[in-house]
C-alpha cells in the first residue's frame, strides 16, 4: 500500500485514480520489497499516478500502453 511511504493523515486518493488505479498499491508493495527509500518510492509512485491520469485523459487502459504511448508521455 502506498500509505507506508507517507505520513499519517496525508491524503492519497489522487494517487489511486486513473487507468492504473488498481495497480498503484501493488506497485508500492513492490517498491517496498525492493528496499526503496520513502523519498524515492514517493517519486516513483507520483510518476505512476501521473501516467495513470495521462492515460485516462486519452481514454487508454493499462493494457493499451505500448512504446508509442510511453514515448509520448
PQR file of N, CA, C, O and H, with PARSE charges and radii, in Angstrom:
ATOM      1  N   UNK A   1       0.830  -1.184   0.000 -0.4000 1.5000
ATOM      2  CA  UNK A   1       0.000   0.000   0.000 -0.0000 2.0000
ATOM      3  C   UNK A   1       0.876   1.249   0.000  0.5500 1.7000
ATOM      4  O   UNK A   1       1.945   1.286   0.609 -0.5500 1.4000
ATOM      5  N   UNK A   2       0.398   2.247  -0.687 -0.4000 1.5000
ATOM      6  CA  UNK A   2       1.174   3.481  -0.772 -0.0000 2.0000
ATOM      7  C   UNK A   2       1.274   4.200   0.564  0.5500 1.7000
ATOM      8  O   UNK A   2       2.188   4.999   0.769 -0.5500 1.4000
ATOM      9  H   UNK A   2      -0.471   2.217  -1.182  0.4000 1.0000
ATOM     10  N   UNK A   3       0.349   3.927   1.473 -0.4000 1.5000
ATOM     11  CA  UNK A   3       0.330   4.590   2.779 -0.0000 2.0000
ATOM     12  C   UNK A   3       1.651   4.434   3.532  0.5500 1.7000
ATOM     13  O   UNK A   3       2.032   5.316   4.302 -0.5500 1.4000
ATOM     14  H   UNK A   3      -0.393   3.278   1.306  0.4000 1.0000
ATOM     15  N   UNK A   4       2.350   3.322   3.316 -0.4000 1.5000
ATOM     16  CA  UNK A   4       3.583   3.055   4.047 -0.0000 2.0000
ATOM     17  C   UNK A   4       4.691   4.067   3.752  0.5500 1.7000
ATOM     18  O   UNK A   4       5.649   4.178   4.517 -0.5500 1.4000
ATOM     19  H   UNK A   4       2.041   2.605   2.690  0.4000 1.0000
ATOM     20  N   UNK A   5       4.566   4.799   2.654 -0.4000 1.5000
ATOM     21  CA  UNK A   5       5.599   5.757   2.273 -0.0000 2.0000
ATOM     22  C   UNK A   5       5.257   7.201   2.644  0.5500 1.7000
ATOM     23  O   UNK A   5       6.037   8.115   2.375 -0.5500 1.4000
ATOM     24  H   UNK A   5       3.788   4.708   2.032  0.4000 1.0000
ATOM     25  N   UNK A   6       4.093   7.404   3.258 -0.4000 1.5000
ATOM     26  CA  UNK A   6       3.632   8.754   3.568 -0.0000 2.0000
ATOM     27  C   UNK A   6       3.303   8.877   5.050  0.5500 1.7000
ATOM     28  O   UNK A   6       3.025   7.882   5.719 -0.5500 1.4000
ATOM     29  H   UNK A   6       3.460   6.662   3.476  0.4000 1.0000
ATOM     30  N   UNK A   7       3.336  10.097   5.550 -0.4000 1.5000
ATOM     31  CA  UNK A   7       2.971  10.373   6.939 -0.0000 2.0000
ATOM     32  C   UNK A   7       1.473  10.159   7.138  0.5500 1.7000
ATOM     33  O   UNK A   7       0.690  10.369   6.211 -0.5500 1.4000
ATOM     34  H   UNK A   7       3.562  10.906   5.006  0.4000 1.0000
ATOM     35  N   UNK A   8       1.071   9.745   8.333 -0.4000 1.5000
ATOM     36  CA  UNK A   8      -0.359   9.592   8.614 -0.0000 2.0000
ATOM     37  C   UNK A   8      -1.100  10.906   8.371  0.5500 1.7000
ATOM     38  O   UNK A   8      -0.594  11.985   8.678 -0.5500 1.4000
ATOM     39  H   UNK A   8       1.707   9.575   9.085  0.4000 1.0000
ATOM     40  N   UNK A   9      -2.277  10.798   7.830 -0.4000 1.5000
ATOM     41  CA  UNK A   9      -3.087  11.983   7.586 -0.0000 2.0000
ATOM     42  C   UNK A   9      -2.923  12.596   6.209  0.5500 1.7000
ATOM     43  O   UNK A   9      -3.729  13.436   5.808 -0.5500 1.4000
ATOM     44  H   UNK A   9      -2.689   9.922   7.581  0.4000 1.0000
ATOM     45  N   UNK A  10      -1.888  12.190   5.474 -0.4000 1.5000
ATOM     46  CA  UNK A  10      -1.687  12.716   4.127 -0.0000 2.0000
ATOM     47  C   UNK A  10      -2.746  12.105   3.217  0.5500 1.7000
ATOM     48  O   UNK A  10      -2.925  10.887   3.190 -0.5500 1.4000
ATOM     49  H   UNK A  10      -1.234  11.508   5.800  0.4000 1.0000
ATOM     50  N   UNK A  11      -3.442  12.955   2.475 -0.4000 1.5000
ATOM     51  CA  UNK A  11      -4.481  12.465   1.567 -0.0000 2.0000
ATOM     52  C   UNK A  11      -3.833  11.880   0.316  0.5500 1.7000
ATOM     53  O   UNK A  11      -3.018  12.530  -0.338 -0.5500 1.4000
ATOM     54  H   UNK A  11      -3.295  13.944   2.497  0.4000 1.0000
ATOM     55  N   UNK A  12      -4.205  10.651  -0.005 -0.4000 1.5000
ATOM     56  CA  UNK A  12      -3.544   9.927  -1.090 -0.0000 2.0000
ATOM     57  C   UNK A  12      -4.490   9.482  -2.197  0.5500 1.7000
ATOM     58  O   UNK A  12      -4.068   8.828  -3.150 -0.5500 1.4000
ATOM     59  H   UNK A  12      -4.867  10.122   0.526  0.4000 1.0000
ATOM     60  N   UNK A  13      -5.752   9.830  -2.076 -0.4000 1.5000
ATOM     61  CA  UNK A  13      -6.741   9.383  -3.050 -0.0000 2.0000
ATOM     62  C   UNK A  13      -6.397   9.751  -4.483  0.5500 1.7000
ATOM     63  O   UNK A  13      -6.677   8.991  -5.409 -0.5500 1.4000
ATOM     64  H   UNK A  13      -6.094  10.362  -1.302  0.4000 1.0000
ATOM     65  N   UNK A  14      -5.794  10.911  -4.664 -0.4000 1.5000
ATOM     66  CA  UNK A  14      -5.448  11.353  -6.021 -0.0000 2.0000
ATOM     67  C   UNK A  14      -4.393  10.459  -6.673  0.5500 1.7000
ATOM     68  O   UNK A  14      -4.248  10.462  -7.895 -0.5500 1.4000
ATOM     69  H   UNK A  14      -5.567  11.529  -3.911  0.4000 1.0000
ATOM     70  N   UNK A  15      -3.665   9.703  -5.872 -0.4000 1.5000
ATOM     71  CA  UNK A  15      -2.656   8.796  -6.423 -0.0000 2.0000
ATOM     72  C   UNK A  15      -3.265   7.475  -6.876  0.5500 1.7000
ATOM     73  O   UNK A  15      -2.629   6.703  -7.594 -0.5500 1.4000
ATOM     74  H   UNK A  15      -3.782   9.701  -4.879  0.4000 1.0000
ATOM     75  N   UNK A  16      -4.498   7.220  -6.453 -0.4000 1.5000
ATOM     76  CA  UNK A  16      -5.173   5.962  -6.781 -0.0000 2.0000
ATOM     77  C   UNK A  16      -6.296   6.200  -7.792  0.5500 1.7000
ATOM     78  O   UNK A  16      -7.376   5.621  -7.670 -0.5500 1.4000
ATOM     79  H   UNK A  16      -5.014   7.846  -5.870  0.4000 1.0000
ATOM     80  N   UNK A  17      -6.049   7.026  -8.759 -0.4000 1.5000
ATOM     81  CA  UNK A  17      -7.050   7.348  -9.778 -0.0000 2.0000
ATOM     82  C   UNK A  17      -6.501   7.009 -11.161  0.5500 1.7000
ATOM     83  O   UNK A  17      -5.295   6.846 -11.350 -0.5500 1.4000
ATOM     84  H   UNK A  17      -5.172   7.496  -8.857  0.4000 1.0000
ATOM     85  N   UNK A  18      -7.404   6.909 -12.104 -0.4000 1.5000
ATOM     86  CA  UNK A  18      -6.997   6.739 -13.491 -0.0000 2.0000
ATOM     87  C   UNK A  18      -6.844   5.298 -13.918  0.5500 1.7000
ATOM     88  O   UNK A  18      -7.256   4.366 -13.228 -0.5500 1.4000
ATOM     89  H   UNK A  18      -8.383   7.041 -11.950  0.4000 1.0000
ATOM     90  N   UNK A  19      -6.239   5.150 -15.074 -0.4000 1.5000
ATOM     91  CA  UNK A  19      -6.132   3.847 -15.744 -0.0000 2.0000
ATOM     92  C   UNK A  19      -5.328   2.815 -14.957  0.5500 1.7000
ATOM     93  O   UNK A  19      -5.534   1.613 -15.126 -0.5500 1.4000
ATOM     94  H   UNK A  19      -5.904   5.907 -15.634  0.4000 1.0000
ATOM     95  N   UNK A  20      -4.426   3.264 -14.110 -0.4000 1.5000
ATOM     96  CA  UNK A  20      -3.570   2.345 -13.359 -0.0000 2.0000
ATOM     97  C   UNK A  20      -3.948   2.253 -11.892  0.5500 1.7000
ATOM     98  O   UNK A  20      -3.202   1.686 -11.093 -0.5500 1.4000
ATOM     99  H   UNK A  20      -4.259   4.240 -13.973  0.4000 1.0000
ATOM    100  N   UNK A  21      -5.097   2.804 -11.529 -0.4000 1.5000
ATOM    101  CA  UNK A  21      -5.507   2.883 -10.122 -0.0000 2.0000
ATOM    102  C   UNK A  21      -5.420   1.541  -9.405  0.5500 1.7000
ATOM    103  O   UNK A  21      -4.966   1.476  -8.263 -0.5500 1.4000
ATOM    104  H   UNK A  21      -5.702   3.265 -12.178  0.4000 1.0000
ATOM    105  N   UNK A  22      -5.843   0.490 -10.054 -0.4000 1.5000
ATOM    106  CA  UNK A  22      -5.855  -0.825  -9.397 -0.0000 2.0000
ATOM    107  C   UNK A  22      -4.455  -1.418  -9.233  0.5500 1.7000
ATOM    108  O   UNK A  22      -4.291  -2.446  -8.576 -0.5500 1.4000
ATOM    109  H   UNK A  22      -6.212   0.543 -10.982  0.4000 1.0000
ATOM    110  N   UNK A  23      -3.452  -0.779  -9.824 -0.4000 1.5000
ATOM    111  CA  UNK A  23      -2.080  -1.299  -9.760 -0.0000 2.0000
ATOM    112  C   UNK A  23      -1.170  -0.509  -8.813  0.5500 1.7000
ATOM    113  O   UNK A  23      -0.077  -0.968  -8.484 -0.5500 1.4000
ATOM    114  H   UNK A  23      -3.585   0.056 -10.358  0.4000 1.0000
ATOM    115  N   UNK A  24      -1.605   0.657  -8.380 -0.4000 1.5000
ATOM    116  CA  UNK A  24      -0.731   1.554  -7.621 -0.0000 2.0000
ATOM    117  C   UNK A  24      -0.278   0.930  -6.294  0.5500 1.7000
ATOM    118  O   UNK A  24       0.906   0.977  -5.964 -0.5500 1.4000
ATOM    119  H   UNK A  24      -2.494   1.030  -8.648  0.4000 1.0000
ATOM    120  N   UNK A  25      -1.203   0.352  -5.543 -0.4000 1.5000
ATOM    121  CA  UNK A  25      -0.811  -0.235  -4.255 -0.0000 2.0000
ATOM    122  C   UNK A  25       0.117  -1.433  -4.437  0.5500 1.7000
ATOM    123  O   UNK A  25       1.053  -1.609  -3.656 -0.5500 1.4000
ATOM    124  H   UNK A  25      -2.165   0.314  -5.811  0.4000 1.0000
ATOM    125  N   UNK A  26      -0.124  -2.244  -5.437 -0.4000 1.5000
ATOM    126  CA  UNK A  26       0.773  -3.360  -5.722 -0.0000 2.0000
ATOM    127  C   UNK A  26       2.153  -2.876  -6.131  0.5500 1.7000
ATOM    128  O   UNK A  26       3.165  -3.476  -5.768 -0.5500 1.4000
ATOM    129  H   UNK A  26      -0.884  -2.101  -6.071  0.4000 1.0000
ATOM    130  N   UNK A  27       2.187  -1.790  -6.888 -0.4000 1.5000
ATOM    131  CA  UNK A  27       3.460  -1.185  -7.277 -0.0000 2.0000
ATOM    132  C   UNK A  27       4.204  -0.698  -6.031  0.5500 1.7000
ATOM    133  O   UNK A  27       5.415  -0.887  -5.913 -0.5500 1.4000
ATOM    134  H   UNK A  27       1.365  -1.303  -7.183  0.4000 1.0000
ATOM    135  N   UNK A  28       3.479  -0.073  -5.109 -0.4000 1.5000
ATOM    136  CA  UNK A  28       4.093   0.398  -3.863 -0.0000 2.0000
ATOM    137  C   UNK A  28       4.634  -0.772  -3.048  0.5500 1.7000
ATOM    138  O   UNK A  28       5.721  -0.679  -2.478 -0.5500 1.4000
ATOM    139  H   UNK A  28       2.495   0.080  -5.205  0.4000 1.0000
ATOM    140  N   UNK A  29       3.893  -1.858  -2.988 -0.4000 1.5000
ATOM    141  CA  UNK A  29       4.373  -3.052  -2.282 -0.0000 2.0000
ATOM    142  C   UNK A  29       5.656  -3.583  -2.912  0.5500 1.7000
ATOM    143  O   UNK A  29       6.577  -4.003  -2.211 -0.5500 1.4000
ATOM    144  H   UNK A  29       3.009  -1.933  -3.451  0.4000 1.0000
ATOM    145  N   UNK A  30       5.706  -3.558  -4.239 -0.4000 1.5000
ATOM    146  CA  UNK A  30       6.917  -3.998  -4.939 -0.0000 2.0000
ATOM    147  C   UNK A  30       8.099  -3.095  -4.593  0.5500 1.7000
ATOM    148  O   UNK A  30       9.202  -3.576  -4.332 -0.5500 1.4000
ATOM    149  H   UNK A  30       4.959  -3.216  -4.808  0.4000 1.0000
ATOM    150  N   UNK A  31       7.858  -1.781  -4.593 -0.4000 1.5000
ATOM    151  CA  UNK A  31       8.931  -0.845  -4.241 -0.0000 2.0000
ATOM    152  C   UNK A  31       9.436  -1.105  -2.829  0.5500 1.7000
ATOM    153  O   UNK A  31      10.639  -1.063  -2.570 -0.5500 1.4000
ATOM    154  H   UNK A  31       6.962  -1.391  -4.805  0.4000 1.0000
ATOM    155  N   UNK A  32       8.511  -1.373  -1.926 -0.4000 1.5000
ATOM    156  CA  UNK A  32       8.890  -1.669  -0.544 -0.0000 2.0000
ATOM    157  C   UNK A  32       9.724  -2.946  -0.469  0.5500 1.7000
ATOM    158  O   UNK A  32      10.742  -2.993   0.221 -0.5500 1.4000
ATOM    159  H   UNK A  32       7.534  -1.408  -2.136  0.4000 1.0000
ATOM    160  N   UNK A  33       9.287  -3.969  -1.177 -0.4000 1.5000
ATOM    161  CA  UNK A  33      10.020  -5.244  -1.138 -0.0000 2.0000
ATOM    162  C   UNK A  33      11.410  -5.128  -1.756  0.5500 1.7000
ATOM    163  O   UNK A  33      12.299  -5.924  -1.456 -0.5500 1.4000
ATOM    164  H   UNK A  33       8.459  -3.932  -1.737  0.4000 1.0000
ATOM    165  N   UNK A  34      11.590  -4.136  -2.616 -0.4000 1.5000
ATOM    166  CA  UNK A  34      12.893  -3.907  -3.241 -0.0000 2.0000
ATOM    167  C   UNK A  34      13.782  -2.986  -2.406  0.5500 1.7000
ATOM    168  O   UNK A  34      14.939  -2.753  -2.756 -0.5500 1.4000
ATOM    169  H   UNK A  34      10.868  -3.489  -2.860  0.4000 1.0000
ATOM    170  N   UNK A  35      13.245  -2.465  -1.309 -0.4000 1.5000
ATOM    171  CA  UNK A  35      14.049  -1.663  -0.389 -0.0000 2.0000
ATOM    172  C   UNK A  35      14.175  -0.188  -0.738  0.5500 1.7000
ATOM    173  O   UNK A  35      15.088   0.483  -0.256 -0.5500 1.4000
ATOM    174  H   UNK A  35      12.305  -2.654  -1.025  0.4000 1.0000
ATOM    175  N   UNK A  36      13.278   0.324  -1.563 -0.4000 1.5000
ATOM    176  CA  UNK A  36      13.340   1.744  -1.918 -0.0000 2.0000
ATOM    177  C   UNK A  36      13.077   2.612  -0.692  0.5500 1.7000
ATOM    178  O   UNK A  36      12.254   2.270   0.158 -0.5500 1.4000
ATOM    179  H   UNK A  36      12.537  -0.221  -1.954  0.4000 1.0000
ATOM    180  N   UNK A  37      13.775   3.726  -0.610 -0.4000 1.5000
ATOM    181  CA  UNK A  37      13.542   4.679   0.469 -0.0000 2.0000
ATOM    182  C   UNK A  37      12.195   5.362   0.251  0.5500 1.7000
ATOM    183  O   UNK A  37      11.649   5.335  -0.852 -0.5500 1.4000
ATOM    184  H   UNK A  37      14.443   4.004  -1.300  0.4000 1.0000
ATOM    185  N   UNK A  38      11.665   5.972   1.308 -0.4000 1.5000
ATOM    186  CA  UNK A  38      10.388   6.672   1.200 -0.0000 2.0000
ATOM    187  C   UNK A  38      10.435   7.746   0.120  0.5500 1.7000
ATOM    188  O   UNK A  38       9.508   7.860  -0.683 -0.5500 1.4000
ATOM    189  H   UNK A  38      12.108   5.994   2.204  0.4000 1.0000
ATOM    190  N   UNK A  39      11.493   8.523   0.094 -0.4000 1.5000
ATOM    191  CA  UNK A  39      11.590   9.621  -0.874 -0.0000 2.0000
ATOM    192  C   UNK A  39      11.586   9.089  -2.315  0.5500 1.7000
ATOM    193  O   UNK A  39      10.858   9.608  -3.161 -0.5500 1.4000
ATOM    194  H   UNK A  39      12.246   8.431   0.745  0.4000 1.0000
ATOM    195  N   UNK A  40      12.369   8.090  -2.588 -0.4000 1.5000
ATOM    196  CA  UNK A  40      12.439   7.529  -3.940 -0.0000 2.0000
ATOM    197  C   UNK A  40      11.123   6.849  -4.314  0.5500 1.7000
ATOM    198  O   UNK A  40      10.641   6.996  -5.437 -0.5500 1.4000
ATOM    199  H   UNK A  40      12.961   7.669  -1.901  0.4000 1.0000
ATOM    200  N   UNK A  41      10.550   6.111  -3.380 -0.4000 1.5000
ATOM    201  CA  UNK A  41       9.273   5.436  -3.648 -0.0000 2.0000
ATOM    202  C   UNK A  41       8.188   6.467  -3.948  0.5500 1.7000
ATOM    203  O   UNK A  41       7.390   6.272  -4.865 -0.5500 1.4000
ATOM    204  H   UNK A  41      10.942   5.991  -2.468  0.4000 1.0000
ATOM    205  N   UNK A  42       8.148   7.566  -3.187 -0.4000 1.5000
ATOM    206  CA  UNK A  42       7.137   8.599  -3.441 -0.0000 2.0000
ATOM    207  C   UNK A  42       7.302   9.188  -4.828  0.5500 1.7000
ATOM    208  O   UNK A  42       6.305   9.457  -5.497 -0.5500 1.4000
ATOM    209  H   UNK A  42       8.796   7.725  -2.442  0.4000 1.0000
ATOM    210  N   UNK A  43       8.521   9.395  -5.276 -0.4000 1.5000
ATOM    211  CA  UNK A  43       8.757   9.911  -6.632 -0.0000 2.0000
ATOM    212  C   UNK A  43       8.241   8.932  -7.683  0.5500 1.7000
ATOM    213  O   UNK A  43       7.601   9.333  -8.655 -0.5500 1.4000
ATOM    214  H   UNK A  43       9.331   9.176  -4.732  0.4000 1.0000
ATOM    215  N   UNK A  44       8.522   7.657  -7.482 -0.4000 1.5000
ATOM    216  CA  UNK A  44       8.082   6.640  -8.445 -0.0000 2.0000
ATOM    217  C   UNK A  44       6.555   6.473  -8.428  0.5500 1.7000
ATOM    218  O   UNK A  44       5.940   6.287  -9.478 -0.5500 1.4000
ATOM    219  H   UNK A  44       9.041   7.331  -6.692  0.4000 1.0000
ATOM    220  N   UNK A  45       5.957   6.537  -7.257 -0.4000 1.5000
ATOM    221  CA  UNK A  45       4.502   6.449  -7.148 -0.0000 2.0000
ATOM    222  C   UNK A  45       3.855   7.654  -7.820  0.5500 1.7000
ATOM    223  O   UNK A  45       2.856   7.508  -8.525 -0.5500 1.4000
ATOM    224  H   UNK A  45       6.457   6.688  -6.404  0.4000 1.0000
ATOM    225  N   UNK A  46       4.410   8.836  -7.609 -0.4000 1.5000
ATOM    226  CA  UNK A  46       3.876  10.049  -8.240 -0.0000 2.0000
ATOM    227  C   UNK A  46       3.964   9.939  -9.765  0.5500 1.7000
ATOM    228  O   UNK A  46       3.030  10.325 -10.467 -0.5500 1.4000
ATOM    229  H   UNK A  46       5.221   8.954  -7.036  0.4000 1.0000
ATOM    230  N   UNK A  47       5.061   9.423 -10.271 -0.4000 1.5000
ATOM    231  CA  UNK A  47       5.221   9.236 -11.715 -0.0000 2.0000
ATOM    232  C   UNK A  47       4.182   8.251 -12.248  0.5500 1.7000
ATOM    233  O   UNK A  47       3.579   8.485 -13.296 -0.5500 1.4000
ATOM    234  H   UNK A  47       5.820   9.109  -9.700  0.4000 1.0000
ATOM    235  N   UNK A  48       3.974   7.153 -11.526 -0.4000 1.5000
ATOM    236  CA  UNK A  48       2.960   6.172 -11.941 -0.0000 2.0000
ATOM    237  C   UNK A  48       1.565   6.790 -11.911  0.5500 1.7000
ATOM    238  O   UNK A  48       0.753   6.530 -12.799 -0.5500 1.4000
ATOM    239  H   UNK A  48       4.464   6.963 -10.675  0.4000 1.0000
ATOM    240  N   UNK A  49       1.284   7.600 -10.902 -0.4000 1.5000
ATOM    241  CA  UNK A  49      -0.019   8.269 -10.816 -0.0000 2.0000
ATOM    242  C   UNK A  49      -0.185   9.280 -11.950  0.5500 1.7000
ATOM    243  O   UNK A  49      -1.274   9.408 -12.510 -0.5500 1.4000
ATOM    244  H   UNK A  49       1.943   7.811 -10.181  0.4000 1.0000
ATOM    245  N   UNK A  50       0.875   9.990 -12.288 -0.4000 1.5000
ATOM    246  CA  UNK A  50       0.816  10.930 -13.417 -0.0000 2.0000
ATOM    247  C   UNK A  50       0.558  10.190 -14.725  0.5500 1.7000
ATOM    248  O   UNK A  50      -0.240  10.640 -15.548 -0.5500 1.4000
ATOM    249  H   UNK A  50       1.759   9.886 -11.833  0.4000 1.0000
ATOM    250  N   UNK A  51       1.228   9.059 -14.920 -0.4000 1.5000
ATOM    251  CA  UNK A  51       0.991   8.239 -16.106 -0.0000 2.0000
ATOM    252  C   UNK A  51      -0.453   7.743 -16.123  0.5500 1.7000
ATOM    253  O   UNK A  51      -1.099   7.748 -17.171 -0.5500 1.4000
ATOM    254  H   UNK A  51       1.876   8.693 -14.252  0.4000 1.0000
ATOM    255  N   UNK A  52      -0.953   7.322 -14.989 -0.4000 1.5000
ATOM    256  CA  UNK A  52      -2.320   6.844 -14.878 -0.0000 2.0000
ATOM    257  C   UNK A  52      -3.326   7.912 -15.303  0.5500 1.7000
ATOM    258  O   UNK A  52      -4.257   7.631 -16.059 -0.5500 1.4000
ATOM    259  H   UNK A  52      -0.428   7.318 -14.137  0.4000 1.0000
ATOM    260  N   UNK A  53      -3.136   9.120 -14.820 -0.4000 1.5000
ATOM    261  CA  UNK A  53      -4.024  10.233 -15.179 -0.0000 2.0000
ATOM    262  C   UNK A  53      -3.892  10.565 -16.661  0.5500 1.7000
ATOM    263  O   UNK A  53      -4.890  10.827 -17.331 -0.5500 1.4000
ATOM    264  H   UNK A  53      -2.380   9.347 -14.206  0.4000 1.0000
ATOM    265  N   UNK A  54      -2.679  10.555 -17.166 -0.4000 1.5000
ATOM    266  CA  UNK A  54      -2.419  10.850 -18.579 -0.0000 2.0000
ATOM    267  C   UNK A  54      -3.128   9.836 -19.474  0.5500 1.7000
ATOM    268  O   UNK A  54      -3.755  10.205 -20.467 -0.5500 1.4000
ATOM    269  H   UNK A  54      -1.868  10.342 -16.621  0.4000 1.0000
ATOM    270  N   UNK A  55      -3.025   8.568 -19.118 -0.4000 1.5000
ATOM    271  CA  UNK A  55      -3.707   7.523 -19.885 -0.0000 2.0000
ATOM    272  C   UNK A  55      -5.216   7.732 -19.876  0.5500 1.7000
ATOM    273  O   UNK A  55      -5.875   7.608 -20.908 -0.5500 1.4000
ATOM    274  H   UNK A  55      -2.516   8.269 -18.311  0.4000 1.0000
ATOM    275  N   UNK A  56      -5.751   8.047 -18.716 -0.4000 1.5000
ATOM    276  CA  UNK A  56      -7.197   8.253 -18.610 -0.0000 2.0000
ATOM    277  C   UNK A  56      -7.662   9.429 -19.454  0.5500 1.7000
ATOM    278  O   UNK A  56      -8.711   9.358 -20.094 -0.5500 1.4000
ATOM    279  H   UNK A  56      -5.216   8.148 -17.877  0.4000 1.0000
ATOM    280  N   UNK A  57      -6.901  10.495 -19.461 -0.4000 1.5000
ATOM    281  CA  UNK A  57      -7.276  11.655 -20.280 -0.0000 2.0000
ATOM    282  C   UNK A  57      -7.314  11.306 -21.756  0.5500 1.7000
ATOM    283  O   UNK A  57      -8.017  11.949 -22.535 -0.5500 1.4000
ATOM    284  H   UNK A  57      -6.048  10.553 -18.941  0.4000 1.0000
ATOM    285  N   UNK A  58      -6.565  10.297 -22.135 -0.4000 1.5000
ATOM    286  CA  UNK A  58      -6.519   9.862 -23.536 -0.0000 2.0000
ATOM    287  C   UNK A  58      -7.407   8.638 -23.780  0.5500 1.7000
ATOM    288  O   UNK A  58      -7.373   8.031 -24.850 -0.5500 1.4000
ATOM    289  H   UNK A  58      -5.994   9.775 -21.502  0.4000 1.0000
ATOM    290  N   UNK A  59      -8.192   8.296 -22.774 -0.4000 1.5000
ATOM    291  CA  UNK A  59      -9.130   7.158 -22.857 -0.0000 2.0000
ATOM    292  C   UNK A  59      -8.405   5.859 -23.188  0.5500 1.7000
ATOM    293  O   UNK A  59      -8.885   5.049 -23.980 -0.5500 1.4000
ATOM    294  H   UNK A  59      -8.219   8.789 -21.905  0.4000 1.0000
ATOM    295  N   UNK A  60      -7.238   5.673 -22.566 -0.4000 1.5000
ATOM    296  CA  UNK A  60      -6.452   4.455 -22.738 -0.0000 2.0000
ATOM    297  C   UNK A  60      -6.469   3.660 -21.440  0.5500 1.7000
ATOM    298  O   UNK A  60      -6.588   4.223 -20.352 -0.5500 1.4000
ATOM    299  H   UNK A  60      -6.848   6.332 -21.922  0.4000 1.0000
ATOM    300  N   UNK A  61      -6.349   2.350 -21.572 -0.4000 1.5000
ATOM    301  CA  UNK A  61      -6.278   1.456 -20.427 -0.0000 2.0000
ATOM    302  C   UNK A  61      -4.837   0.991 -20.258  0.5500 1.7000
ATOM    303  O   UNK A  61      -3.996   1.221 -21.127 -0.5500 1.4000
ATOM    304  H   UNK A  61      -6.252   1.893 -22.457  0.4000 1.0000
ATOM    305  N   UNK A  62      -4.563   0.346 -19.154 -0.4000 1.5000
ATOM    306  CA  UNK A  62      -3.212  -0.129 -18.871 -0.0000 2.0000
ATOM    307  C   UNK A  62      -2.705  -1.060 -19.972  0.5500 1.7000
ATOM    308  O   UNK A  62      -1.539  -0.977 -20.358 -0.5500 1.4000
ATOM    309  H   UNK A  62      -5.246   0.159 -18.448  0.4000 1.0000
ATOM    310  N   UNK A  63      -3.559  -1.940 -20.478 -0.4000 1.5000
ATOM    311  CA  UNK A  63      -3.101  -2.886 -21.498 -0.0000 2.0000
ATOM    312  C   UNK A  63      -3.000  -2.249 -22.883  0.5500 1.7000
ATOM    313  O   UNK A  63      -2.615  -2.927 -23.835 -0.5500 1.4000
ATOM    314  H   UNK A  63      -4.506  -2.008 -20.164  0.4000 1.0000
ATOM    315  N   UNK A  64      -3.336  -0.971 -23.020 -0.4000 1.5000
ATOM    316  CA  UNK A  64      -3.161  -0.249 -24.277 -0.0000 2.0000
ATOM    317  C   UNK A  64      -1.763   0.369 -24.405  0.5500 1.7000
ATOM    318  O   UNK A  64      -1.389   0.855 -25.472 -0.5500 1.4000
ATOM    319  H   UNK A  64      -3.649  -0.420 -22.246  0.4000 1.0000
ATOM    320  N   UNK A  65      -1.001   0.345 -23.317 -0.4000 1.5000
ATOM    321  CA  UNK A  65       0.299   1.024 -23.301 -0.0000 2.0000
ATOM    322  C   UNK A  65       1.321   0.262 -24.133  0.5500 1.7000
ATOM    323  O   UNK A  65       1.582  -0.921 -23.918 -0.5500 1.4000
ATOM    324  H   UNK A  65      -1.304  -0.051 -22.450  0.4000 1.0000
ATOM    325  N   UNK A  66       1.880   0.979 -25.078 -0.4000 1.5000
ATOM    326  CA  UNK A  66       2.959   0.460 -25.912 -0.0000 2.0000
ATOM    327  C   UNK A  66       4.060   1.512 -25.950  0.5500 1.7000
ATOM    328  O   UNK A  66       3.916   2.581 -25.356 -0.5500 1.4000
ATOM    329  H   UNK A  66       1.668   1.941 -25.252  0.4000 1.0000
ATOM    330  N   UNK A  67       5.133   1.225 -26.626 -0.4000 1.5000
ATOM    331  CA  UNK A  67       6.264   2.142 -26.696 -0.0000 2.0000
ATOM    332  C   UNK A  67       5.834   3.541 -27.140  0.5500 1.7000
ATOM    333  O   UNK A  67       6.331   4.540 -26.620 -0.5500 1.4000
ATOM    334  H   UNK A  67       5.250   0.357 -27.108  0.4000 1.0000
ATOM    335  N   UNK A  68       4.925   3.607 -28.085 -0.4000 1.5000
ATOM    336  CA  UNK A  68       4.470   4.911 -28.605 -0.0000 2.0000
ATOM    337  C   UNK A  68       3.866   5.778 -27.495  0.5500 1.7000
ATOM    338  O   UNK A  68       4.145   6.975 -27.418 -0.5500 1.4000
ATOM    339  H   UNK A  68       4.522   2.795 -28.506  0.4000 1.0000
ATOM    340  N   UNK A  69       3.034   5.168 -26.631 -0.4000 1.5000
ATOM    341  CA  UNK A  69       2.422   5.918 -25.560 -0.0000 2.0000
ATOM    342  C   UNK A  69       3.470   6.328 -24.506  0.5500 1.7000
ATOM    343  O   UNK A  69       3.420   7.437 -23.974 -0.5500 1.4000
ATOM    344  H   UNK A  69       2.807   4.196 -26.693  0.4000 1.0000
ATOM    345  N   UNK A  70       4.388   5.448 -24.222 -0.4000 1.5000
ATOM    346  CA  UNK A  70       5.448   5.761 -23.255 -0.0000 2.0000
ATOM    347  C   UNK A  70       6.285   6.910 -23.774  0.5500 1.7000
ATOM    348  O   UNK A  70       6.619   7.823 -23.018 -0.5500 1.4000
ATOM    349  H   UNK A  70       4.429   4.547 -24.654  0.4000 1.0000
ATOM    350  N   UNK A  71       6.628   6.882 -25.046 -0.4000 1.5000
ATOM    351  CA  UNK A  71       7.417   7.969 -25.637 -0.0000 2.0000
ATOM    352  C   UNK A  71       6.660   9.284 -25.581  0.5500 1.7000
ATOM    353  O   UNK A  71       7.256  10.325 -25.307 -0.5500 1.4000
ATOM    354  H   UNK A  71       6.357   6.141 -25.661  0.4000 1.0000
ATOM    355  N   UNK A  72       5.348   9.256 -25.835 -0.4000 1.5000
ATOM    356  CA  UNK A  72       4.535  10.466 -25.798 -0.0000 2.0000
ATOM    357  C   UNK A  72       4.430  11.011 -24.388  0.5500 1.7000
ATOM    358  O   UNK A  72       4.465  12.225 -24.184 -0.5500 1.4000
ATOM    359  H   UNK A  72       4.864   8.410 -26.057  0.4000 1.0000
ATOM    360  N   UNK A  73       4.301  10.123 -23.412 -0.4000 1.5000
ATOM    361  CA  UNK A  73       4.203  10.555 -22.025 -0.0000 2.0000
ATOM    362  C   UNK A  73       5.484  11.221 -21.589  0.5500 1.7000
ATOM    363  O   UNK A  73       5.595  11.656 -20.443 -0.5500 1.4000
ATOM    364  H   UNK A  73       4.273   9.137 -23.577  0.4000 1.0000
TER
END
